[in-house]
Structure formats: structure tokens, C-alpha cells
Amino acid sequence: MKLLDRYILTRFLYNFFSSFVILMVIFIFQTVWLFIDDLAGRDLDIIIIGKFLFYLMPNLTEKVLPLTVLLSSILTFGSFAENYEFAAMKASGVSLQRAMRSLIIFVILLGGVTFFFANNVIPRSEQKIFNMRRNIAKVKPAAVIVEGVFSDIEGTDMNIKVSKKSGEKDRFLDDVIIHQKSRTKTNTTVIKAKKGELVSEESSDIIQLVLNDGNYYQEMQPKSATDKKKHPFSKAQFEVYIKNIDISSLNDQDIEKESDITTDKMKNVVRLNKDIDSLKLNNLKQVRAFSKNISARMGAFPFKDTTKAAQVQKLKQTTTTKIDSTFDKSDIVTLLPKWQRAQLFENAKNNVSNILNTVTGKKLELNKRYENYNRHILSLHKKFALAFSCIILFFVGAPLGAIIRKGGLGLPMVIAIVLFLTYYFIGVFADNSAKKGAIHPIFGAWLSTLIMLPLGISLTKRATADRGLMSFANVFDKITKVFKKKKEKTSNG
């Protein structure tokens, strides 16, 4: 029996590692297309691109590993059933559960390794990717200029837009627009030129931007208030204008320099649990403080009767209108003259409008805070769900392979991709709904795995009982029985 376990495990591991390598290569190429804007045309050397792709690989295991387990289990048991090896096992008294025993142990161990990977390796690689994408522009400042959009140049107070780049290393620029910021971080200077050229030397910390055939506009900052109302500006036309850009601070930047920014995907279980508690308390404090502020601004706190009586008495003394004993205090506004009444209503309307604007703005802020809180809960439970999904998908793939009785990369690959896409898209929709608060984040993290659980139980039962995936004869018999009953009713009627 140990020999049989070794044989089954060897066949499964062969399919597992070969499927993992193939799928990882496919997903890497798919990811390159997603990050093509960060890599293409940036004048990056092969080492930086290699590091970028290397740090992306751990993130891809969240998609590759469940699909690999599903595909390799279908391939292994489908091949056993197709070659009648599974029938020979059953004839020898080896059940499906006994044949799966060594693989169950392996998959449970794989789930533990997956959790360790999701808890330690993936957060670190996520941080590396974030830092690299953030610092690529600093390491390669000449590559920051993107065609058709305004690009900020780190370390300077300017942003630049060009319609086209050409020549060696994109040094020639067409239709250049530069916004130069002042000390107050406002755009007071605009430079436009038809042509431009980036001139630099490897040993120099200065890049020369040579502009040809353009105009220079600058808003003046007069001291007197009267001159400020005139909005004065200066204008100059030039044939050649040279602008020096100091990049000494940029060339010292490290491509993997750590930043202080951390997201939920960059944290392990311990950090996530700690931050979830602090975020929850902070959100509650924000809601309570805002509620008290709004209540105070609206005057929603109850006043004592003596205060009301004093206010009514004061109004009685300041008005000539007689108030009888049956006067309703809710109509106290009628005691005021019309012009004061109109002024009062106008002030109330403005106050309500201001409060509504404040509530709308605070609502957007609180939605972002609670979305961040939901993201942390989602990331925490997805680490456990990822490990558990490998086990569940094995119990889906192994009996399914025994049922379809087909090996190779044809039908098993199609079935595995269909099942995985169902699992993946359910997970994506659940994630988005959980982040927005439509469903609970814990449910969003586990939904796709929980849907696959009853499917795995059902397939395991059918494969153990040696029943097919679907009995068309039984379905046809049920349909014919329905039509026979209808005929009998019509004939008796």
C-alpha cells in the first residue's frame, strides 16, 4: 500500500509542478500587460524589470495556486480513470478515499505553507512592488515625461506636458507646456514651446531643457490691493530658452527605498488584528464627535422649561401683540415682525444648507474610513480562505477527474478553467461588495470557498458511489413520465 501511495503522490506532484510552472508563466505575461505603462518606454535596465517581475510572482500565487491544485487533481485522477488504473484499485479493494489519503496529507501541508506564504511573503512582496512603482520615476527622471498628460518631475516645482517624444532615448519633444510653481505652490508661470530637447551628460547632475520658438507667461504679484484687482502679468517671446533642472537629489534615490505608506495587503495577521481594533475605535470616535458637533449646531439639545418661559416672556415684553393664555408656543415666530421673520427663515435655510453640505462631506470621509476598515478585515480572512481553498478545490478536482475519466490537457483543462473562473469571479464580486459594505467582509472573503464546499462534497459522494456526473437516461425518463401523465389526464378528461 505504501508503494501505491508513493506512486499516486509522484504522479500528482509531477502534474502539480508542471501545471504550476505553465500557469505562472501565463499569468506573468498577463501581468506584464497590466503594468506595461510602468515599464515600457521608461529606459529601465533589464535588472530593474527582472526585479519588478520577481516581486510580482508571490502576488500571482493567490490565483495560480488554487488553479494548480484544481487542474493537477483533475489531471491525476482523470488519467487514472482513463487508463483503468482506478478500476484496478477498486478491484483490489482500494476505495477513492484510500487512494486520496497521501494526497490529502500533502494538500493539508500545502494549505499550511500557503497560509505562511500569504502571511509573510506576499505582504513583503506587495510592499516591494509599491516602492518600486513609486520610485521608478525618481530613479529615471527623464522617463517621467509621458505623452499627452501633465507629468510632475520629482524634486522640482514644475510639471510638463508634451504631445510627442522622439529620437534617441526620447530626447526630442514636440508642443511643450511647462507649469512652474511659486513658493506658495501655485502655477504662476507658464512656458509654451513648439520644440524641445533634453540635453544631459552621465557625469552631470543637471539636465538642460532647450526650448525653441515659444512664449513665456508669468503672473505678477503686486503689493497693493488695487494693483491685484488688475491681475497684471508679463509676457515674452523667445527663439531659444534653456532651463536647467537639478536632479542631484533624484539620482541618489534607491529603486527599492522603503516608504512610510502601508496598505492592508502589506500587513500580516498580527498587524491586521491590531489595526482593525484601532480603526474600529477611531471610526466610532469620529462618528460620535461629528454627531455631537451637528447636534450642537442644530440646537438639538433639549432646553429646560424655565428657559423657554423666559424667552416667551422676553418676546412678550418686546412686542405690542397681546398673547392670550391659549397661545401655542410652537407658533412663536408669528410674534416677530415680517422683516425679522423673513430674516429668521433665511438664516435657518442657510444654516440647514451648511449643515447638509457638512454632512455630505463627512459622509464621503466616513465611507472611505469604513472602506479601509472593511479592507483590513477582508485581507485578514482572505489569508485563511486562500489556504482552505486549496484543500476544497482538491476535493472538487480529484472526484471530478475520476468521474469524467479523461486525462491530458484537453477536457480537464477546460473544466478546470471554467470552475476556477466561477470561483474567481464570485470572489471578485464578493470582495467589491464587502469593501463597499454591501455584505460583511468576513462573508466576502469566504463566499467563493464556501460555494465550492458543497460541490466538493457532492462530487466526492458521486465518485465514491461510481456514479456519473449526470445521468441523461434518468433525465429522459423523468421527462417522458411527465408527458405520459399529461396524456393520461387529457384522455380521462
VODO-692195 format. One line per field, with one value per residue (C-alpha): residue in three letters; x, y negated, z negated. Coordinates in steps of 0.25 Angstrom, whole numbers, plus 5000, padded with zeros to 4 digits. Each point is the difference from the previous one (the first is absolute). Last residue first. Layout:
BEGIN
residuo: ALA/...
c1: X/...
c2: Y/...
c3: Z/...
//
This chain:
BEGIN
residuo: GLY/ASN/SER/THR/LYS/GLU/LYS/LYS/LYS/LYS/PHE/VAL/LYS/THR/ILE/LYS/ASP/PHE/VAL/ASN/ALA/PHE/SER/MET/LEU/GLY/ARG/ASP/ALA/THR/ALA/ARG/LYS/THR/LEU/SER/ILE/GLY/LEU/PRO/LEU/MET/ILE/LEU/THR/SER/LEU/TRP/ALA/GLY/PHE/ILE/PRO/HIS/ILE/ALA/GLY/LYS/LYS/ALA/SER/ASN/ASP/ALA/PHE/VAL/GLY/ILE/PHE/TYR/TYR/THR/LEU/PHE/LEU/VAL/ILE/ALA/ILE/VAL/MET/PRO/LEU/GLY/LEU/GLY/GLY/LYS/ARG/ILE/ILE/ALA/GLY/LEU/PRO/ALA/GLY/VAL/PHE/PHE/LEU/ILE/ILE/CYS/SER/PHE/ALA/LEU/ALA/PHE/LYS/LYS/HIS/LEU/SER/LEU/ILE/HIS/ARG/ASN/TYR/ASN/GLU/TYR/ARG/LYS/ASN/LEU/GLU/LEU/LYS/LYS/GLY/THR/VAL/THR/ASN/LEU/ILE/ASN/SER/VAL/ASN/ASN/LYS/ALA/ASN/GLU/PHE/LEU/GLN/ALA/ARG/GLN/TRP/LYS/PRO/LEU/LEU/THR/VAL/ILE/ASP/SER/LYS/ASP/PHE/THR/SER/ASP/ILE/LYS/THR/THR/THR/THR/GLN/LYS/LEU/LYS/GLN/VAL/GLN/ALA/ALA/LYS/THR/THR/ASP/LYS/PHE/PRO/PHE/ALA/GLY/MET/ARG/ALA/SER/ILE/ASN/LYS/SER/PHE/ALA/ARG/VAL/GLN/LYS/LEU/ASN/ASN/LEU/LYS/LEU/SER/ASP/ILE/ASP/LYS/ASN/LEU/ARG/VAL/VAL/ASN/LYS/MET/LYS/ASP/THR/THR/ILE/ASP/SER/GLU/LYS/GLU/ILE/ASP/GLN/ASP/ASN/LEU/SER/SER/ILE/ASP/ILE/ASN/LYS/ILE/TYR/VAL/GLU/PHE/GLN/ALA/LYS/SER/PHE/PRO/HIS/LYS/LYS/LYS/ASP/THR/ALA/SER/LYS/PRO/GLN/MET/GLU/GLN/TYR/TYR/ASN/GLY/ASP/ASN/LEU/VAL/LEU/GLN/ILE/ILE/ASP/SER/SER/GLU/GLU/SER/VAL/LEU/GLU/GLY/LYS/LYS/ALA/LYS/ILE/VAL/THR/THR/ASN/THR/LYS/THR/ARG/SER/LYS/GLN/HIS/ILE/ILE/VAL/ASP/ASP/LEU/PHE/ARG/ASP/LYS/GLU/GLY/SER/LYS/LYS/SER/VAL/LYS/ILE/ASN/MET/ASP/THR/GLY/GLU/ILE/ASP/SER/PHE/VAL/GLY/GLU/VAL/ILE/VAL/ALA/ALA/PRO/LYS/VAL/LYS/ALA/ILE/ASN/ARG/ARG/MET/ASN/PHE/ILE/LYS/GLN/GLU/SER/ARG/PRO/ILE/VAL/ASN/ASN/ALA/PHE/PHE/PHE/THR/VAL/GLY/GLY/LEU/LEU/ILE/VAL/PHE/ILE/ILE/LEU/SER/ARG/MET/ALA/ARG/GLN/LEU/SER/VAL/GLY/SER/ALA/LYS/MET/ALA/ALA/PHE/GLU/TYR/ASN/GLU/ALA/PHE/SER/GLY/PHE/THR/LEU/ILE/SER/SER/LEU/LEU/VAL/THR/LEU/PRO/LEU/VAL/LYS/GLU/THR/LEU/ASN/PRO/MET/LEU/TYR/PHE/LEU/PHE/LYS/GLY/ILE/ILE/ILE/ILE/ASP/LEU/ASP/ARG/GLY/ALA/LEU/ASP/ASP/ILE/PHE/LEU/TRP/VAL/THR/GLN/PHE/ILE/PHE/ILE/VAL/MET/LEU/ILE/VAL/PHE/SER/SER/PHE/PHE/ASN/TYR/LEU/PHE/ARG/THR/LEU/ILE/TYR/ARG/ASP/LEU/LEU/LYS/MET
c1: 4756/5006/5007/5006/5004/5007/5007/5006/5005/5007/5006/5006/5005/5007/5008/5003/5005/5009/5006/5003/5006/5009/5007/5009/5014/5000/4998/5011/4994/5014/5000/4986/5003/5012/4993/4989/5010/5009/4988/4995/5014/5001/4990/5007/5013/4994/4993/5011/5006/4987/4994/5011/4998/4985/4992/4996/5011/5008/5012/4991/4993/5013/5006/4987/5000/5015/4998/4988/5009/5011/4992/4992/5013/5006/4989/5000/5015/5000/4990/5007/5014/4993/4994/5013/5013/5002/4991/4985/4992/4989/4996/5014/5005/4988/5003/5014/4996/4990/5007/5012/4993/4996/5014/5006/4988/5004/5013/4994/4989/5010/5007/4987/4995/5010/5000/4984/5001/5010/4992/4988/5007/5005/4986/4996/5009/4997/4985/5003/5006/4989/4990/5008/4998/4986/4997/5008/4992/4987/5004/5003/4987/4993/5007/4997/4985/4999/5007/4990/4988/5005/5002/4986/4994/5008/4994/4986/5000/5002/4989/4996/5013/4995/4991/5005/4996/4986/4992/4988/5003/4999/5012/4998/5009/5008/5013/5012/4994/4993/5013/5007/4989/5001/5015/4999/4989/5009/5012/4991/4995/5014/5006/5002/5013/4997/5006/5003/5015/5001/4993/5010/5012/4995/4998/5013/5007/4993/5002/5015/5002/4993/5009/5012/4996/4998/5013/5007/4994/5003/5014/5004/4993/5007/5014/4999/4994/5011/4999/5004/4986/4994/5008/5013/5006/5012/5009/5011/5011/5000/5004/5010/5000/5014/4997/4988/5007/5010/4989/5001/4992/5007/4990/5005/4992/5002/4991/4993/4987/4998/4987/4998/4988/4991/4987/4993/4994/5014/5004/4989/5004/5015/5011/5000/5003/5002/4994/5011/4999/5011/4998/5007/5009/5010/5002/5012/4998/5014/5001/5010/5006/5012/5008/4991/4998/4987/4992/4985/4994/4988/4991/4988/5001/4991/5004/4990/5004/4991/4995/4998/5009/5001/5015/4996/4997/5005/4990/5007/4994/5008/4994/5010/5012/5013/5008/4991/5012/5005/4990/4985/4990/4987/4989/5008/4995/5009/4999/5008/5005/5011/5004/4991/4996/4985/4994/4989/4994/5001/5013/5006/5012/5005/5010/5010/4999/5005/5003/4989/4989/5004/4998/4985/4999/5011/4995/4986/5007/5009/4988/4992/5012/5000/4985/5001/5012/4995/4985/4997/5012/4997/4986/5004/5010/4989/4991/5011/5001/4985/5002/5011/4992/4988/5009/5005/4986/4994/5001/4993/4989/4998/4999/5011/4994/5009/4988/4999/5015/4999/4988/5009/5011/4990/5008/4989/4997/5015/5002/4987/5005/5013/4996/4988/5009/5010/4990/4993/5013/5006/4988/5001/5015/5000/4990/5005/5014/5000/5004/5012/5004/5000/5013/5007/4993/5005/5014/5001/4996/5010/5011/4997/5002/4989/4999/4986/4994/4992/5001/4990/4990/5001/4996/4987/5006/5012/4989/4995/5014/5002/4987/5004/5013/4994/4990/5011/5009/4988/4995/5013/5002/4986/5000/5013/4996/4987/5007/5010/4989/4993/5012/5005/4986/5000/5013/4996/4988
c2: 4943/5014/4998/4987/5005/5012/4991/4991/5012/5005/4987/4999/5015/4997/4988/5009/5011/4990/4995/5014/5004/4987/5004/4988/5000/5015/5009/5009/4999/4994/4990/4996/4997/4993/4991/4996/4997/4992/4992/4998/4993/4992/4990/4998/4997/4989/4994/5000/4986/4994/5006/4995/4986/4999/4997/4987/4993/4994/5009/5012/4998/4999/5012/5008/4997/5004/5013/5004/4996/5009/5013/4999/4998/5012/5009/4996/5001/5014/5005/4995/5005/5014/5000/4999/5000/5014/5010/5004/5008/4989/5006/5003/4987/4993/5008/4994/4986/4996/5006/4994/4986/5001/5003/4988/4991/5002/4993/4989/4998/4999/4988/4995/4998/4989/4993/4999/4995/4989/4997/4998/4990/4992/5000/4995/4988/4997/5000/4991/4990/5000/4999/4988/4993/5002/4997/4987/4996/5004/4991/4988/5002/5000/4988/4992/5004/4996/4987/4997/5004/4991/4988/5003/5000/4987/4993/5005/4995/5011/5006/5010/5007/5005/5009/5012/4993/5002/4988/5005/4990/4988/4992/4986/4994/4988/5007/4999/5004/5012/5005/4999/5009/5010/5001/5001/5011/5008/4999/5004/5012/5005/5001/5014/5001/4999/4986/5003/4997/5007/5013/4999/4999/5011/5009/4997/5004/5013/5004/4996/5008/5012/4999/5000/5011/5009/4996/5003/5014/5003/4995/5010/5011/4996/4999/5014/5006/4994/4987/4995/5003/4991/4988/4994/4986/4997/5003/5009/4998/5011/4992/4992/4985/4993/4996/4992/4990/4997/4997/4985/4996/4989/4992/4995/4991/4998/4992/4993/4992/4993/4997/4993/5001/4990/5005/4986/5003/5002/4986/4994/5009/4995/5010/5005/5014/5001/5012/5006/5004/5005/5002/5010/5003/5010/5006/5006/5008/5002/5011/4997/5011/5002/5012/5007/4987/4994/4993/5001/4994/4991/4995/4992/4993/4996/4995/4997/4993/4997/5014/5000/5008/4987/5000/4999/5011/5001/5006/5005/5002/5007/5002/5010/5006/5006/5009/5012/5009/4998/4992/4998/4995/4994/4991/4995/4997/4995/4998/4991/4997/5010/5012/5009/4996/5000/5004/4993/5010/5002/5007/5004/4993/5008/5008/4988/5002/5014/5004/4990/5005/5015/4996/5002/5012/5006/4997/5006/5012/5002/4998/5011/5009/4999/5002/5012/5007/4999/5003/5005/5009/5006/5002/5007/5009/5004/5003/5008/5009/5003/5002/5010/5008/5000/5005/5012/5004/4998/5014/5004/4990/5006/5014/5010/5015/5005/4999/4985/4998/5007/4991/4988/5005/5002/4990/4990/5001/4998/4989/4993/5002/4992/4990/4996/4999/4992/4990/4997/4999/4991/4991/4998/4997/4991/4989/4997/5004/4988/4991/5008/4998/4985/4998/5008/4992/4987/5006/5004/4986/4994/5009/4999/4985/4990/4989/4997/5003/5012/5004/4993/4998/5015/5004/5007/5006/5005/5007/5008/5005/5003/5008/5009/5002/5004/5009/5008/5001/5004/5010/5007/5000/5006/5010/5006/4999/5007/5012/5001/5000/5011/5008/4998/5003/5013/5004/4998/5009
c3: 5077/4998/5014/4996/4986/5006/5010/4989/4992/5012/5003/4986/5000/5013/4994/4988/5009/5008/4987/4995/5013/5001/4987/4996/4994/5000/4988/4994/4986/4995/5012/4998/4985/5003/5010/4990/4989/5010/5005/4986/4997/5013/4995/4987/5007/5009/4987/4991/5001/5003/4988/4991/5006/4997/5012/5007/4992/5012/4998/4998/5013/5008/4993/5002/5015/5001/4993/5008/5012/4995/4997/5013/5007/4993/5004/5014/5001/4993/5010/5012/4995/4997/5014/5007/4992/4998/4992/5002/4990/4998/4987/4994/5004/4993/4988/4999/5005/4990/4988/5004/5002/4985/4995/5008/4996/4985/5002/5008/4990/4989/5006/5006/4986/4996/5013/4999/4986/5005/5012/4991/4992/5012/5005/4987/5001/5014/4997/4988/5009/5010/4989/4994/5013/5001/4985/5002/5012/4993/4988/5009/5007/4986/4995/5013/4999/4985/5004/5011/4991/4989/5010/5005/4986/4996/5013/4996/4986/4989/4992/5011/4997/4987/5007/4993/4987/5003/4994/4991/4989/5009/5006/5002/5011/4996/5001/4992/4986/5006/5007/4987/4993/5011/4999/4984/5002/5009/4991/4988/5008/5001/5014/5007/5009/5015/5001/5015/4998/4987/5006/5012/4991/4990/5012/5006/4987/4999/5015/4999/4987/5005/5012/4991/4992/5012/5007/4987/4999/5015/4999/4989/5007/5013/4994/4993/5013/5009/5007/5014/5006/4990/5005/4995/5004/4992/5012/5002/5011/5010/5012/4992/5001/5001/5015/4995/4991/5010/5011/5002/5012/5008/5010/5013/5009/5015/5009/4989/4998/4987/4992/4986/4992/4993/4993/4999/4987/4994/5004/4991/4988/5000/5000/5014/5003/5015/5008/5010/5014/5009/5015/5010/5012/4994/4986/4995/4987/4994/4990/4989/4990/5010/5002/5010/5008/5003/5011/5001/5013/5002/5012/5001/4987/4989/4986/4989/4987/4988/4997/4985/4990/4991/5003/5015/5009/5015/5010/5012/5014/5011/5014/5005/4992/5005/4989/5001/4997/5014/5008/4998/4990/5003/4994/4989/4986/4988/4985/4992/4986/5000/4992/5007/5014/5001/5013/5007/5011/5015/5000/4987/4994/4989/5008/4998/4985/5000/4986/4995/5010/4996/4985/4998/5009/4993/4986/5003/5006/4988/4990/5007/5000/4985/4998/5009/4993/4985/4999/5013/5001/4986/5004/5012/4993/4990/5012/5007/4987/5002/5015/4997/4989/5009/5012/4991/4997/5014/5004/4987/5002/5014/4995/5001/4999/5011/5010/4996/5003/5013/5004/4996/5009/5012/5009/5000/4985/4996/5010/4995/4986/5003/5010/4991/4988/5008/5005/4987/4992/5011/5000/4985/5002/5012/4995/4986/5005/5009/4988/4998/5014/5001/4992/5011/5011/4994/4997/5015/5005/4991/5004/5015/5000/5000/5011/4996/5014/4995/4985/4992/5012/5003/4985/5004/5013/4991/4991/5012/5003/4986/4999/5012/4994/4986/5007/5007/4988/4991/5009/5001/4985/4997/5012/4995/4985/5003/5008/4988/4990/5007/5001/4986/4994/5009/4995/4985/5003
//
